[in-house]
């Protein structure tokens, strides 16, 4: 693993390894540079950044890092050379205001940096750093998230007209340093199934173009709509165009199913922030997340590290709650598990007459190698799942897990539900015993897109749709037991629900980064019912 390499060997790997290997490891290589910086190992950080930049002269992350390293070392002139070079090459200037603030303070306090900002028209006192990101959309409300350069006021101007002639100022919030300079704005009183247009203001100054989004259809009524989903979104600059591809389909909502940014540093909050910031600063991502309801759960690489879990305790290990709070600072979900009493990232929401239940597969996960009959969900979340399922009245009930349900999805591994078969059986038995119909399973984790059918005795078969190669270069092999699969290019899952039909349907499409339809399957509600 790169984590164990010495700086000299690390540099040799980057310079002499084939280009495809270097590209393949980009999300890891760049993160390791900042791991070293955060540990205070400045020579290693500098060596890694300079070596990578020598092999890849246009790499913006190395330039950004060297601006920080030089400023922290007192060499402001060299730091400013990298600031200028990176911004000229396309790095958003806001990256130097976003943070992590602890790293950037020596640079931002330098008169040379402040003069540069003024010369380039960067107004520190009202700069929008990240967002807006849209979350918690319903048939009558929406939530707007943003991060600013300092503690400033946010407001929204919203209209049902594209020319904004009928725009009204809605909501007000102040970003707080304790929340990493973020805030959310909630707006209610909206109409179902209506397109709205909005601008975001910082301290009363317009900071965004006009964005639009559509509210969800009327609750509990038949409708036809589309949502997207996927995981495996490691930061890969050539593949950030994926957000444009998904955006072109204009899904009503998008589910981030885990491995959303790849952090693998639960005890290093600055590295966690760095991983979020580099994605949030991409214009493709910002435009995409400003225009539809965004809902997110984590998987291993965003919570802890590969194939790991937090264990059954609420606050042990001690990094769990800080990671949870940092996650909340970067999304706008309807809920975050059971709150302070039972932290986590699970929640549910509905669109029209379709219910969505998103699970947390990591916070309370027990180790299947050491625990007999281990739990992935933990007692509180499992009870919440059962209670929610019993209350769901939707035509379809979608249960989204960050890891695969099908036992053949990752042969030989105990990380997916394959390692938690007793708890999986308990969930499936609950569905059967309570005669819950219309259940559809979603999952992520495997770096490909699949469709699976889980056959059950004396019960309807469960269909699982999996997708987790949004921007990753690394792929996992196709599984012969799947109905079909795809791993040639990055891809996402597109779900179309049509409950207006006599026999309602859900369709799953695999669409790749080049907007090519690869596979499609349609499941009728009649296939998800118990026989009379």
VMD Tcl script that draws the C-alpha trace (Angstrom):
set ca {
  {0.00 0.00 0.00}
  {1.17 3.54 -0.70}
  {0.59 4.36 2.97}
  {3.63 2.30 3.92}
  {6.03 3.68 1.29}
  {9.01 5.85 2.16}
  {9.14 9.27 0.45}
  {11.95 8.11 -1.88}
  {10.12 4.96 -2.93}
  {6.89 6.94 -3.25}
  {8.60 9.37 -5.64}
  {10.11 6.53 -7.67}
  {6.71 4.88 -8.01}
  {5.13 8.06 -9.32}
  {7.90 8.81 -11.80}
  {8.54 5.34 -13.19}
  {5.15 3.63 -12.90}
  {2.99 3.43 -16.02}
  {0.65 6.38 -16.48}
  {-2.43 4.25 -16.08}
  {-1.27 3.12 -12.62}
  {-0.63 6.68 -11.50}
  {-4.05 7.76 -12.76}
  {-5.65 4.73 -11.15}
  {-4.28 5.72 -7.74}
  {-4.97 9.46 -8.03}
  {-7.57 9.66 -5.28}
  {-5.13 7.86 -2.98}
  {-1.86 9.45 -4.10}
  {-3.05 13.02 -3.61}
  {-4.72 12.21 -0.30}
  {-1.48 10.67 0.99}
  {0.34 13.93 0.30}
  {-2.04 15.74 2.66}
  {-1.95 12.92 5.19}
  {1.76 13.62 5.53}
  {1.15 17.35 5.79}
  {-1.48 16.83 8.49}
  {0.89 14.61 10.46}
  {3.39 17.46 10.44}
  {5.85 15.58 8.22}
  {6.58 18.55 5.98}
  {9.61 17.03 4.21}
  {7.59 13.97 3.17}
  {4.66 16.11 2.04}
  {6.91 18.39 0.00}
  {8.81 15.46 -1.50}
  {5.63 13.68 -2.54}
  {4.04 16.81 -4.03}
  {7.17 17.88 -5.91}
  {7.74 14.37 -7.24}
  {4.18 14.05 -8.45}
  {4.23 17.49 -10.03}
  {7.48 16.65 -11.83}
  {5.79 13.63 -13.37}
  {2.49 15.45 -13.95}
  {3.25 19.17 -14.56}
  {-0.42 20.16 -14.82}
  {-1.56 18.59 -11.55}
  {-3.57 21.17 -9.63}
  {-3.65 19.31 -6.31}
  {0.15 19.24 -6.13}
  {0.31 22.97 -6.86}
  {-2.32 23.65 -4.21}
  {-0.40 21.54 -1.71}
  {2.93 23.18 -2.45}
  {1.39 26.62 -1.94}
  {0.35 25.46 1.54}
  {3.65 23.72 2.36}
  {5.73 26.71 1.33}
  {3.56 29.17 3.24}
  {3.69 26.99 6.36}
  {7.46 26.88 5.96}
  {7.67 30.69 5.75}
  {8.47 30.91 2.04}
  {5.60 33.14 0.94}
  {7.21 34.04 -2.40}
  {7.34 30.39 -3.48}
  {3.85 29.83 -2.09}
  {2.48 32.69 -4.19}
  {4.12 31.28 -7.31}
  {2.12 28.11 -6.82}
  {-1.06 30.06 -6.04}
  {-0.71 32.03 -9.27}
  {0.24 29.00 -11.34}
  {-2.62 26.85 -10.03}
  {-5.29 29.53 -10.48}
  {-4.03 30.28 -14.00}
  {-4.26 26.53 -14.72}
  {-7.90 26.38 -13.59}
  {-7.97 25.79 -9.82}
  {-10.85 27.80 -8.32}
  {-9.42 30.57 -6.15}
  {-11.94 29.64 -3.48}
  {-9.87 26.53 -2.73}
  {-7.45 28.86 -0.90}
  {-10.28 30.21 1.24}
  {-12.19 26.97 1.85}
  {-9.48 25.34 3.87}
  {-8.66 23.39 5.79}
  {-8.27 26.74 7.54}
  {-5.56 25.47 9.89}
  {-3.35 24.73 6.90}
  {-4.13 27.92 5.01}
  {-3.83 30.54 7.76}
  {-0.14 31.38 7.07}
  {-0.95 31.87 3.37}
  {-4.19 33.82 3.79}
  {-2.63 36.15 6.38}
  {0.25 37.08 4.07}
  {-0.01 40.59 2.54}
  {1.13 39.17 -0.82}
  {-1.83 36.79 -0.86}
  {-4.28 39.52 0.13}
  {-2.92 41.81 -2.59}
  {-3.27 38.98 -5.12}
  {-6.88 38.46 -4.07}
  {-7.68 42.16 -4.53}
  {-5.98 42.33 -7.92}
  {-8.01 39.39 -9.15}
  {-11.33 40.73 -7.91}
  {-11.73 38.15 -5.14}
  {-13.85 39.85 -2.45}
  {-13.18 37.99 0.76}
  {-16.08 39.60 2.62}
  {-18.86 38.05 0.56}
  {-17.32 35.13 -1.28}
  {-19.36 31.95 -1.68}
  {-16.94 29.05 -1.28}
  {-19.13 25.98 -1.90}
  {-22.69 25.36 -2.96}
  {-25.51 25.78 -3.18}
  {-26.35 22.13 -2.66}
  {-30.02 21.21 -2.62}
  {-31.35 18.65 -0.15}
  {-34.48 17.53 1.67}
  {-36.74 18.30 -1.28}
  {-40.38 17.34 -0.71}
  {-43.63 18.23 -2.46}
  {-43.78 21.50 -0.53}
  {-40.29 22.35 0.75}
  {-36.55 22.32 0.07}
  {-33.29 22.82 1.95}
  {-30.31 24.77 0.61}
  {-26.72 24.26 1.87}
  {-23.69 26.50 1.35}
  {-20.22 27.32 2.71}
  {-18.81 30.85 2.83}
  {-15.37 32.34 3.35}
  {-16.31 33.67 6.79}
  {-19.36 33.93 9.03}
  {-21.88 35.61 6.75}
  {-25.59 35.77 6.12}
  {-27.24 33.60 3.50}
  {-30.60 34.17 1.82}
  {-32.50 32.75 -1.13}
  {-34.46 34.57 -3.81}
  {-37.02 32.14 -5.25}
  {-39.62 32.31 -8.02}
  {-41.81 30.04 -10.14}
  {-40.84 32.13 -13.18}
  {-37.51 31.70 -15.05}
  {-37.15 35.47 -15.45}
  {-37.36 35.80 -11.64}
  {-39.90 38.62 -12.00}
  {-41.98 37.25 -9.15}
  {-38.96 36.46 -6.97}
  {-39.26 36.82 -3.21}
  {-36.58 36.67 -0.55}
  {-36.92 33.53 1.53}
  {-35.22 32.36 4.69}
  {-32.11 33.65 6.38}
  {-29.22 31.91 8.08}
  {-25.70 32.73 9.21}
  {-22.81 30.42 8.45}
  {-20.88 29.52 11.58}
  {-17.23 28.69 12.12}
  {-18.26 25.85 14.44}
  {-20.09 24.30 11.46}
  {-17.11 24.81 9.13}
  {-18.67 28.04 7.83}
  {-21.76 26.24 6.54}
  {-25.47 26.78 7.02}
  {-28.72 25.43 5.63}
  {-31.83 27.35 4.60}
  {-35.27 25.71 4.72}
  {-38.08 27.02 2.52}
  {-41.65 25.78 2.82}
  {-44.99 26.65 1.30}
  {-44.06 25.37 -2.16}
  {-46.39 23.68 -4.63}
  {-46.06 20.01 -5.64}
  {-44.59 19.03 -8.99}
  {-43.54 22.61 -9.75}
  {-40.31 23.97 -11.17}
  {-38.80 26.78 -9.11}
  {-35.94 29.14 -9.90}
  {-33.59 30.62 -7.32}
  {-30.46 32.63 -6.58}
  {-28.29 32.47 -3.48}
  {-27.17 35.67 -1.77}
  {-24.27 36.19 0.64}
  {-24.65 39.26 2.84}
  {-27.32 40.51 0.44}
  {-25.06 40.22 -2.61}
  {-26.09 37.85 -5.40}
  {-23.49 35.09 -5.64}
  {-24.98 32.53 -8.05}
  {-26.68 32.41 -11.42}
  {-30.31 31.35 -11.58}
  {-30.66 27.65 -10.75}
  {-33.83 25.61 -11.00}
  {-35.24 22.50 -9.35}
  {-38.54 20.67 -9.28}
  {-40.52 19.84 -6.16}
  {-41.67 16.27 -5.68}
  {-45.11 15.15 -6.91}
  {-48.11 15.18 -4.61}
  {-47.63 12.70 -1.74}
  {-49.25 9.28 -1.89}
  {-50.53 9.82 -5.43}
  {-49.53 7.86 -8.56}
  {-46.79 9.50 -10.59}
  {-43.98 8.93 -13.07}
  {-40.49 10.19 -12.18}
  {-36.78 9.39 -12.35}
  {-33.99 9.39 -9.79}
  {-30.29 8.56 -10.14}
  {-28.05 6.68 -7.74}
  {-24.50 5.43 -7.39}
  {-21.38 5.19 -5.27}
  {-17.67 4.84 -5.95}
  {-16.97 8.52 -6.60}
  {-13.24 8.82 -5.97}
  {-11.88 12.19 -7.04}
  {-10.64 11.73 -10.63}
  {-10.38 15.01 -12.60}
  {-10.83 13.46 -16.08}
  {-14.03 11.78 -14.89}
  {-15.62 14.71 -13.06}
  {-17.61 15.21 -16.27}
  {-19.81 12.40 -14.98}
  {-21.82 15.02 -13.08}
  {-22.64 16.69 -16.40}
  {-23.79 13.36 -17.84}
  {-26.15 12.67 -14.95}
  {-27.34 16.28 -14.97}
  {-28.35 15.97 -18.63}
  {-31.01 13.44 -17.59}
  {-32.41 15.90 -15.03}
  {-33.35 13.28 -12.40}
  {-35.68 14.51 -9.69}
  {-33.23 13.36 -7.01}
  {-29.88 11.61 -6.67}
  {-28.78 9.11 -4.02}
  {-25.10 9.11 -3.06}
  {-24.73 5.54 -1.84}
  {-21.31 5.64 -0.19}
  {-17.62 5.94 -1.03}
  {-18.63 9.42 -2.09}
  {-15.24 11.11 -1.72}
  {-12.83 8.46 -0.32}
  {-11.24 9.69 2.91}
  {-9.89 6.66 4.83}
  {-8.66 8.97 7.61}
  {-11.12 8.82 10.52}
  {-8.71 10.41 13.00}
  {-7.67 13.27 10.70}
  {-10.51 15.80 10.31}
  {-8.42 18.14 8.15}
  {-7.83 15.34 5.64}
  {-11.55 14.59 5.70}
  {-12.31 18.23 4.94}
  {-9.72 18.32 2.18}
  {-11.39 15.36 0.46}
  {-14.79 17.05 0.60}
  {-13.47 20.45 -0.53}
  {-11.75 19.27 -3.69}
  {-14.99 17.66 -4.89}
  {-17.25 20.51 -3.78}
  {-15.05 23.01 -5.62}
  {-15.60 21.31 -8.98}
  {-18.03 23.39 -11.09}
  {-19.55 20.22 -12.59}
  {-20.43 18.90 -9.15}
  {-21.67 22.26 -7.86}
  {-23.98 22.75 -10.84}
  {-25.29 19.19 -10.54}
  {-26.05 19.32 -6.81}
  {-27.71 22.74 -7.04}
  {-30.49 21.45 -9.29}
  {-32.10 18.42 -7.62}
  {-32.64 16.78 -4.26}
  {-29.37 15.28 -3.02}
  {-29.46 12.50 -0.41}
  {-26.30 10.81 0.93}
  {-25.13 7.97 3.13}
  {-21.56 6.85 3.75}
  {-19.69 3.60 3.28}
  {-16.34 2.44 4.62}
  {-14.05 4.87 2.77}
  {-16.03 7.93 3.93}
  {-16.45 6.79 7.53}
  {-13.44 4.70 8.53}
  {-11.22 2.78 6.08}
  {-11.48 -0.21 3.78}
  {-13.89 -2.98 4.88}
  {-14.03 -1.65 8.45}
  {-16.76 -0.58 10.86}
  {-17.23 1.42 14.00}
  {-18.48 -1.26 16.38}
  {-21.56 -1.36 18.62}
  {-20.72 1.57 20.92}
  {-22.03 5.09 20.29}
  {-18.82 6.98 21.11}
  {-16.13 4.29 20.89}
  {-13.73 4.60 19.12}
  {-13.63 8.32 20.00}
  {-13.37 9.46 16.36}
  {-16.89 8.23 15.53}
  {-18.91 11.24 16.65}
  {-16.48 13.80 15.15}
  {-16.64 11.99 11.79}
  {-20.44 11.96 12.06}
  {-20.59 15.69 12.78}
  {-18.24 16.50 9.91}
  {-20.42 14.43 7.58}
  {-23.41 16.54 8.61}
  {-21.50 19.70 7.74}
  {-21.18 18.59 4.13}
  {-24.67 17.34 3.24}
  {-28.29 18.41 3.70}
  {-30.11 15.19 4.60}
  {-33.57 14.87 6.18}
  {-31.98 13.21 9.23}
  {-28.72 11.71 10.47}
  {-29.58 8.40 12.07}
  {-31.29 8.75 15.41}
  {-29.60 12.05 16.28}
  {-27.45 12.48 19.38}
  {-29.06 9.47 21.06}
  {-28.19 7.13 18.20}
  {-25.77 8.76 15.74}
  {-25.55 7.50 12.18}
  {-26.49 8.49 8.64}
  {-29.69 6.49 8.03}
  {-32.97 8.19 7.05}
  {-36.08 7.80 4.92}
  {-38.11 9.98 2.56}
  {-40.84 9.60 -0.05}
  {-41.51 10.73 -3.60}
  {-45.16 10.52 -4.66}
  {-46.18 6.97 -3.65}
  {-42.66 5.52 -3.49}
  {-40.83 5.20 -0.17}
  {-37.02 5.29 0.13}
  {-35.12 3.87 3.10}
  {-31.36 4.53 3.18}
  {-29.23 2.51 5.58}
  {-25.97 3.08 7.47}
  {-23.78 0.01 7.05}
  {-20.78 1.20 9.11}
  {-21.42 3.13 12.34}
  {-22.52 0.13 14.45}
  {-21.01 -2.66 12.34}
  {-19.56 -5.58 14.26}
  {-16.61 -7.56 12.94}
  {-17.86 -10.81 11.34}
  {-14.42 -12.34 11.84}
  {-14.62 -12.07 15.61}
  {-18.33 -11.86 16.46}
  {-20.76 -14.74 16.13}
  {-23.96 -13.66 14.34}
  {-22.68 -10.09 13.86}
  {-24.87 -7.07 13.25}
  {-24.22 -4.58 10.46}
  {-26.99 -2.17 11.45}
  {-26.98 -2.18 15.24}
  {-30.08 -2.62 17.39}
  {-31.42 0.95 17.15}
  {-31.15 1.19 13.37}
  {-32.60 -2.27 12.83}
  {-35.63 -1.46 14.96}
  {-36.00 1.83 13.06}
  {-35.89 -0.12 9.78}
  {-38.62 -2.50 10.92}
  {-40.80 0.33 12.23}
  {-40.34 2.29 9.02}
  {-41.17 -0.69 6.82}
  {-44.39 -1.33 8.75}
  {-45.40 2.32 8.32}
  {-44.60 2.53 4.60}
  {-47.69 2.71 2.41}
  {-45.91 3.34 -0.90}
  {-46.51 1.31 -4.02}
  {-42.77 0.57 -4.01}
  {-40.50 0.46 -0.96}
  {-36.85 0.97 -1.88}
  {-34.29 -0.22 0.68}
  {-30.87 1.20 -0.17}
  {-27.78 -0.41 1.36}
  {-24.23 0.86 0.77}
  {-23.09 -2.77 0.39}
  {-24.52 -5.57 -1.81}
  {-27.36 -7.79 -0.65}
  {-26.71 -10.64 -3.10}
  {-24.41 -13.33 -1.75}
  {-22.49 -13.67 -5.01}
  {-21.65 -10.01 -5.41}
  {-18.26 -10.24 -3.64}
  {-17.28 -13.93 -3.37}
  {-15.25 -14.87 -0.32}
  {-15.74 -11.54 1.44}
  {-17.49 -10.94 4.75}
  {-17.81 -7.19 4.12}
  {-21.18 -7.13 2.28}
  {-24.36 -8.80 3.56}
  {-22.66 -12.11 2.81}
  {-20.88 -11.67 6.16}
  {-24.15 -10.81 7.93}
  {-26.47 -13.47 6.58}
  {-28.40 -13.97 9.81}
  {-29.32 -10.28 10.00}
  {-30.07 -10.25 6.26}
  {-32.39 -13.23 6.72}
  {-34.03 -11.45 9.64}
  {-34.81 -8.46 7.41}
  {-36.12 -10.64 4.59}
  {-38.22 -12.66 7.06}
  {-39.68 -9.45 8.47}
  {-40.71 -8.41 4.96}
  {-42.29 -11.83 4.44}
  {-43.98 -12.14 7.84}
  {-45.55 -8.70 7.51}
  {-46.57 -9.31 3.88}
  {-44.76 -6.16 2.73}
  {-45.02 -5.95 -1.03}
  {-43.24 -3.88 -3.65}
  {-39.77 -4.04 -2.05}
  {-36.84 -3.12 -4.31}
  {-33.20 -3.31 -3.17}
  {-30.42 -0.87 -4.08}
  {-26.72 -1.15 -3.30}
  {-23.28 0.18 -4.16}
  {-19.65 -0.67 -3.11}
  {-18.65 -2.86 -6.10}
  {-16.95 -0.80 -8.81}
  {-19.38 -1.75 -11.56}
  {-23.15 -1.70 -12.18}
  {-25.23 -4.89 -11.81}
  {-28.74 -6.29 -11.67}
  {-29.45 -9.28 -9.44}
  {-32.41 -11.46 -8.58}
  {-32.55 -12.98 -5.11}
  {-34.83 -16.01 -5.23}
  {-36.85 -16.82 -2.11}
  {-38.93 -19.84 -1.23}
  {-42.61 -19.15 -0.61}
  {-42.08 -15.42 -1.24}
  {-41.63 -13.14 -4.20}
  {-38.10 -12.76 -5.57}
  {-36.21 -9.62 -4.63}
  {-34.52 -7.54 -7.32}
  {-31.30 -5.72 -6.46}
  {-29.87 -2.89 -8.54}
  {-26.23 -2.03 -7.82}
  {-24.03 0.81 -9.10}
  {-20.75 2.09 -7.68}
  {-18.38 3.37 -10.31}
  {-19.40 6.99 -10.68}
  {-15.89 8.42 -11.13}
  {-13.57 5.61 -10.05}
  {-10.98 4.30 -12.47}
  {-10.51 1.07 -10.54}
  {-13.00 -1.65 -11.47}
  {-14.23 -4.91 -9.99}
  {-14.84 -7.93 -12.17}
  {-18.24 -8.94 -13.46}
  {-20.07 -11.69 -11.61}
  {-21.58 -14.54 -13.66}
  {-24.46 -14.96 -11.20}
  {-25.76 -11.46 -11.90}
  {-28.55 -10.90 -14.40}
  {-26.20 -8.49 -16.15}
  {-23.30 -6.20 -15.27}
  {-21.07 -3.51 -16.67}
  {-17.60 -2.24 -15.73}
  {-16.01 -1.00 -18.96}
  {-16.52 2.70 -18.18}
  {-17.79 4.81 -15.30}
  {-21.57 4.51 -14.95}
  {-24.58 5.38 -12.82}
  {-27.98 3.89 -12.14}
  {-31.15 5.58 -13.38}
  {-34.47 4.46 -11.89}
  {-37.80 5.24 -13.53}
  {-40.93 4.71 -11.44}
  {-44.31 4.70 -13.16}
  {-47.09 4.08 -10.66}
  {-49.75 5.53 -12.97}
  {-49.90 2.23 -14.85}
  {-52.45 -0.46 -14.11}
  {-49.49 -2.61 -13.11}
  {-46.93 -0.09 -11.77}
  {-43.31 -0.52 -12.87}
  {-39.78 0.34 -11.85}
  {-37.06 0.34 -14.51}
  {-33.31 0.22 -13.87}
  {-30.96 1.55 -16.53}
  {-27.17 1.50 -16.53}
  {-25.87 4.61 -18.29}
  {-22.16 5.23 -18.74}
  {-20.17 8.43 -18.55}
  {-20.48 8.91 -22.32}
  {-24.28 8.81 -21.96}
  {-24.64 5.39 -23.55}
  {-27.48 3.15 -22.36}
  {-25.85 -0.20 -21.53}
  {-28.56 -2.34 -19.92}
  {-32.17 -1.96 -18.88}
  {-34.62 -4.07 -16.89}
  {-38.23 -3.33 -15.95}
  {-39.94 -4.99 -12.99}
  {-43.72 -4.96 -12.58}
  {-45.33 -4.55 -9.19}
  {-47.11 -7.83 -9.84}
  {-43.70 -9.54 -9.65}
  {-43.24 -8.11 -6.14}
  {-46.46 -9.41 -4.64}
  {-47.37 -12.48 -2.63}
  {-49.45 -15.06 -4.40}
  {-53.06 -15.21 -3.29}
}
mol new
graphics top color blue
foreach p $ca { graphics top sphere $p radius 0.5 }
foreach p [lrange $ca 0 end-1] q [lrange $ca 1 end] { graphics top cylinder $p $q radius 0.2 }
display resetview
